[in-house]
Amino acid sequence: MDRLAYSVADLLVRNAMDQPPELDLLFHRLNNQLGIILAHAELMEAKAADETSRSRAGQVITSVLDAMGTAKEIRMQLGNSEHGLRK
């Protein structure tokens, strides 16, 4: 299974026009930080010497992808709430 079925750069871009510049900067920084963690976890998973280490790295990867999805959802909710479109 390809964990990166979407572009990391695309993850937080949607609804960017709805956000104040300061908030855009915070989401950009968060995306960069999570991207670095993801890259290192994937490297650790690929180079792990045993199944336990691979499994732990895989858990980090899953958590980072979940965090990216959560950040995306927060950003979308903020954009929707500014226009009175709360879900």
Secondary structure in CASP SS format (residue, H / E / C, confidence):
PFRMAT SS
TARGET T0000
AUTHOR 0000-0000-0000
METHOD secondary structure of the structure
MODEL  1
M C 1.00
D C 1.00
R C 1.00
L C 1.00
A C 1.00
Y C 1.00
S C 1.00
V H 1.00
A H 1.00
D H 1.00
L H 1.00
L C 1.00
V C 1.00
R C 1.00
N C 1.00
A H 1.00
M H 1.00
D H 1.00
Q C 1.00
P C 1.00
P H 1.00
E H 1.00
L H 1.00
D H 1.00
L H 1.00
L H 1.00
F H 1.00
H H 1.00
R H 1.00
L H 1.00
N H 1.00
N H 1.00
Q H 1.00
L H 1.00
G H 1.00
I H 1.00
I H 1.00
L H 1.00
A H 1.00
H H 1.00
A H 1.00
E H 1.00
L H 1.00
M H 1.00
E H 1.00
A H 1.00
K H 1.00
A C 1.00
A C 1.00
D C 1.00
E H 1.00
T H 1.00
S H 1.00
R H 1.00
S H 1.00
R H 1.00
A H 1.00
G H 1.00
Q H 1.00
V H 1.00
I H 1.00
T H 1.00
S H 1.00
V H 1.00
L H 1.00
D H 1.00
A H 1.00
M H 1.00
G H 1.00
T H 1.00
A H 1.00
K H 1.00
E H 1.00
I H 1.00
R H 1.00
M H 1.00
Q H 1.00
L H 1.00
G H 1.00
N H 1.00
S H 1.00
E H 1.00
H C 1.00
G C 1.00
L C 1.00
R C 1.00
K C 1.00
END
